[in-house]
Amino acid sequence: MPSLVIVGDDDGALRFDVDFAGMERAYAGPVQTVHVPGAGHFVPAEKPEAVLACLIPFLRGLPDW
């Protein structure tokens, strides 16, 4: 199953380089990671346009089930 991970570059709770290191091994399918500048831990609430800008193309690229 393809996965999209959206991360705020200013997240004060999690550090992508530390807390997500090696996360690809936990997923069964390909993982796409998007870093959102100026967003903290609650990316959808803080930068909804940025989330939609990466979410919609990701969903459109999924195979039909």
Phi and psi in degrees as a GROMACS rama.xvg file:
@    title "Ramachandran Plot"
@    xaxis  label "Phi"
@    yaxis  label "Psi"
@TYPE xy
-62.7189  145.033  PRO-2
-130.931  145.18  SER-3
-117.341  122.461  LEU-4
-111.728  119.281  VAL-5
-109.168  122.365  ILE-6
-125.032  133.026  VAL-7
-80.8385  130.845  GLY-8
-65.6455  -21.4394  ASP-9
-106.89  27.1677  ASP-10
-65.1921  120.424  ASP-11
-87.5538  -11.2154  GLY-12
-94.754  -35.7311  ALA-13
-129.258  141.498  LEU-14
-109.234  119.241  ARG-15
-56.3019  -45.1247  PHE-16
-66.6672  -21.3476  ASP-17
-104.946  -55.7179  VAL-18
-74.1948  -23.1908  ASP-19
-108.998  8.23678  PHE-20
-58.5181  124.452  ALA-21
76.6794  11.6769  GLY-22
-62.0757  -24.1705  MET-23
-57.3871  -29.8421  GLU-24
-67.2966  -21.2666  ARG-25
-83.6809  -10.9466  ALA-26
-103.445  144.683  TYR-27
-80.636  -23.0172  ALA-28
-123.322  -169.113  GLY-29
-67.5845  147.597  PRO-30
-120.201  128.571  VAL-31
-110.813  128.481  GLN-32
-113.306  133.534  THR-33
-123.443  126.451  VAL-34
-97.4763  127.905  HIS-35
-106.215  111.416  VAL-36
-63.5361  140.919  PRO-37
77.3034  5.36367  GLY-38
-106.81  147.165  ALA-39
-99.716  -135.071  GLY-40
-78.176  -26.9236  HIS-41
-107.302  66.5854  PHE-42
-55.3052  -46.8639  VAL-43
-60.1906  -34.4079  PRO-44
-78.4272  -34.2959  ALA-45
-84.1702  -38.1798  GLU-46
-136.357  63.5989  LYS-47
-60.5672  -33.7605  PRO-48
-65.16  -38.8565  GLU-49
-66.5598  -38.3919  ALA-50
-63.8332  -47.4426  VAL-51
-63.4503  -35.648  LEU-52
-63.6317  -27.4178  ALA-53
-102.694  -28.0556  CYS-54
-71.0958  -45.6391  LEU-55
-61.7123  -49.1662  ILE-56
-62.1525  -35.6682  PRO-57
-61.2945  -48.1546  PHE-58
-65.7168  -38.4122  LEU-59
-66.0846  -26.5369  ARG-60
-82.9609  -7.49128  GLY-61
-72.7114  145.8  LEU-62
-69.1905  153.352  PRO-63
-68.737  139.16  ASP-64
